[in-house]
């Protein structure tokens, strides 16, 4: 897949993994309207491509993302509301103002990872951070509030006190604190975050796709709608998964003591 040299978001297919790269390093990868739209289109590509099973989101340059380019984005948000963050695609990377991508996202952070970076982390499934990652949700110091999901997801995912600490103070914290509160799952040496995220994504991509998507979907239902809804959802999806060719291949590969060769059917 060819990405235009002037693209603000790069995309590259690596087997069953789609690598999505923030590519505005001269601006600390601050997200302007074009980058927001291109990121949404990259997520849409992941959603629509049967061959692609996992997405890895990373950043070119020394920093992941300094946040929104407010000088450009504010006027559009004032006009359209927070829907402006979803670009012009059905799939919204933040899973708030449009549909969530149904495939796993592994996020790799390093350097400055402020505001919208934290909200992208809260919307992702596995988050890796280099030891030099700097986090800050600083909207309260700019006279506004977060509108990419931090106020909605942080309390449930990180605990009330942990969330309120960084949401209400706007103070900076590092990778160790992010690991303690559960914002990230692993710390890597500087320069190792993207490759570690790719390694995890490739391991996920080797599993049975229907099993991965079903597991992710059911876990999301449990988190968002509760146990009873998740039980009913499981009741609905389980028969089709058990009857799939991949399920039969899973049994066969177990008996033959080899890795499964899964096709997503």
C-alpha positions in Angstrom: 0.0 0.0 0.0 1.4 3.4 -1.0 1.0 6.4 1.3 1.4 9.9 -0.2 4.6 11.6 1.0 2.6 14.5 2.3 0.2 12.4 4.3 -0.4 13.4 7.9 -1.3 9.8 8.7 0.7 7.0 7.1 -0.8 3.5 6.5 1.1 0.3 5.8 -0.1 -3.2 5.6 2.2 -5.7 7.2 0.6 -9.1 6.8 -2.7 -9.0 8.7 -1.6 -5.9 10.6 -2.3 -2.3 9.6 0.3 0.1 10.8 -1.2 3.6 11.3 1.4 6.4 11.9 0.9 9.9 13.0 3.1 11.9 10.6 3.3 15.6 11.6 6.5 15.5 13.6 7.4 19.1 13.0 4.3 20.0 15.0 4.8 17.3 17.6 2.1 15.4 15.7 -0.6 17.8 16.8 -3.9 16.8 15.2 -5.3 19.3 12.8 -8.5 18.7 10.8 -6.8 16.9 8.0 -5.0 14.6 10.3 -8.2 13.9 12.2 -9.9 13.0 8.9 -7.0 10.8 7.7 -6.9 9.0 11.0 -10.6 8.2 10.8 -10.1 6.9 7.2 -7.2 4.7 8.4 -9.5 3.1 11.0 -12.2 2.7 8.4 -9.7 0.9 6.2 -8.9 -1.5 9.0 -12.6 -2.1 9.6 -13.5 -2.7 5.9 -10.5 -4.9 4.9 -11.1 -8.6 5.5 -7.4 -9.3 5.3 -6.6 -6.9 8.1 -7.1 -8.2 11.6 -5.3 -5.8 14.0 -4.3 -2.1 14.0 -1.2 -0.6 15.4 -1.2 3.1 16.0 2.2 4.8 16.5 3.9 8.1 15.7 6.8 9.2 13.6 9.3 11.5 15.2 10.3 12.1 18.9 6.8 12.5 20.3 3.4 10.8 19.9 1.1 13.8 19.9 0.9 17.1 21.7 -2.9 17.2 21.4 -5.3 18.9 19.1 -4.2 21.8 17.0 -6.6 24.1 18.7 -5.9 27.1 16.5 -7.5 25.2 13.6 -9.7 22.7 15.3 -11.6 25.0 17.8 -13.6 26.8 15.1 -14.7 23.5 13.6 -15.7 22.1 17.0 -17.6 25.3 17.7 -19.5 24.8 14.4 -20.1 21.0 14.5 -19.6 20.1 18.1 -17.4 17.2 19.1 -18.4 15.2 16.0 -15.5 17.1 14.4 -13.2 14.6 16.0 -14.6 11.7 14.0 -13.6 13.0 10.6 -15.8 12.1 7.7 -15.8 8.3 8.2 -18.3 6.0 9.8 -15.6 4.7 12.2 -14.6 7.1 14.9 -11.1 6.4 16.4 -12.3 7.6 19.8 -15.5 5.5 19.6 -17.7 8.3 20.8 -19.1 10.3 17.9 -19.2 7.4 15.4 -19.0 3.6 15.4 -16.1 1.8 17.2 -13.7 -0.2 15.1 -14.5 -3.9 15.7 -10.9 -5.0 15.4 -8.2 -4.7 18.1 -6.1 -1.6 18.3 -2.6 -1.7 19.9 -1.3 1.8 20.7 2.4 2.7 21.0 3.2 5.9 22.9 6.5 7.8 23.4 7.6 11.3 24.3 4.9 13.9 24.7 1.5 12.2 24.7 -0.9 14.9 25.9 -4.7 15.3 25.9 -6.1 13.6 22.8 -3.3 11.0 23.1 -4.6 9.9 26.5 -8.1 9.7 25.1 -7.0 7.6 22.2 -5.3 5.3 24.7 -8.5 5.0 26.6 -10.3 4.0 23.4 -7.6 1.4 22.4 -7.4 -2.2 23.6 -3.7 -2.6 24.5 -1.4 0.4 25.2 2.4 0.3 25.2 4.5 3.3 26.3 8.2 4.0 26.2 9.8 5.0 29.5 10.1 8.6 28.3 6.4 9.1 27.7 4.9 12.2 29.2 1.2 12.4 29.9 -1.0 15.4 30.6 -4.7 16.1 30.3 -4.5 19.9 30.4 -7.8 21.1 29.1 -8.8 22.6 32.5 -5.9 24.9 32.2 -7.0 26.1 28.8 -10.6 27.0 29.9 -12.2 24.0 28.3 -13.0 20.3 29.1 -11.8 17.1 27.5 -14.2 15.9 24.7 -12.5 12.9 23.3 -13.7 10.5 26.0 -11.4 11.1 29.1 -14.3 12.2 31.3 -16.4 9.3 30.2 -13.9 6.4 30.3 -11.1 7.4 32.7 -13.2 6.9 35.9 -14.4 3.5 34.9 -11.0 2.2 33.5 -8.6 3.9 36.0 -10.6 4.4 39.1 -12.3 7.6 40.3 -9.5 9.1 42.3 -6.8 8.3 39.8 -8.9 9.9 37.0 -9.9 13.0 39.0 -6.2 13.5 39.9 -5.1 14.0 36.3 -8.4 15.4 34.9 -8.8 18.2 37.5 -5.2 19.2 38.1 -3.9 19.1 34.6 -0.6 18.0 36.0 1.9 15.9 34.0 2.7 12.3 34.9 5.0 9.7 33.5 5.0 6.1 32.3 5.4 4.6 35.7 2.3 6.4 37.0 0.4 5.5 33.8 1.3 1.8 34.5 0.2 2.1 38.1 -3.3 3.4 37.3 -3.8 1.0 34.4 -3.7 3.5 31.5 -0.9 1.4 29.9 0.0 -2.3 30.2 3.7 -2.2 29.6 6.7 0.1 29.5 9.5 -0.3 27.0 12.9 1.3 26.6 13.0 4.5 24.6 12.6 3.5 20.9 11.1 0.2 21.6 7.4 1.0 21.9 6.4 0.7 18.3 8.1 -2.7 17.7 6.6 -4.1 20.9 3.2 -3.0 19.8 3.7 -4.7 16.4 4.9 -7.9 18.1 1.7 -8.0 20.2 -0.4 -7.2 17.2 1.2 -10.0 15.1 0.6 -12.5 17.9 -3.1 -11.4 18.0 -3.3 -11.7 14.2 -2.2 -15.4 14.4 -5.3 -16.3 16.4 -8.7 -17.1 15.0 -10.2 -13.8 13.8 -13.8 -14.7 14.7 -12.6 -15.7 18.1 -10.7 -12.4 18.5 -13.5 -10.2 17.3 -16.1 -12.1 19.4 -14.0 -11.9 22.5 -13.4 -8.2 22.0 -17.1 -7.5 21.3 -18.4 -9.5 24.3 -15.9 -7.8 26.6 -17.0 -4.4 25.4 -20.7 -5.2 26.0 -19.8 -6.4 29.5 -18.0 -3.1 30.2 -20.5 -0.8 28.7 -23.8 -2.5 29.3 -23.2 -4.9 32.2 -23.1 -8.6 32.9 -26.7 -9.5 31.9 -26.3 -7.8 28.5 -23.0 -9.6 27.9 -24.5 -13.0 28.8 -27.3 -12.4 26.2 -24.7 -11.2 23.6 -22.6 -14.3 24.3 -25.7 -16.5 23.8 -26.2 -14.8 20.4 -22.7 -15.0 19.0 -21.5 -18.3 20.3 -23.3 -20.7 18.0 -22.0 -19.1 14.8 -18.4 -19.1 16.2 -18.6 -22.7 17.3 -19.9 -23.7 13.8 -17.2 -21.8 11.9 -14.4 -23.4 9.9 -11.9 -21.7 12.2 -13.4 -23.6 15.2 -13.0 -26.9 13.3 -9.4 -25.9 12.4 -8.8 -25.1 16.0 -9.8 -28.6 17.1 -7.8 -30.2 14.2 -4.7 -28.2 14.9 -4.9 -29.1 18.6 -5.1 -32.8 17.8 -2.3 -32.5 15.4 -0.2 -30.5 17.8 0.4 -27.6 15.5 -0.5 -23.9 15.2 -3.9 -23.2 13.6 -4.2 -21.9 10.1 -7.2 -19.5 10.5 -9.0 -17.8 7.7 -11.7 -15.9 9.5 -14.5 -18.1 8.2 
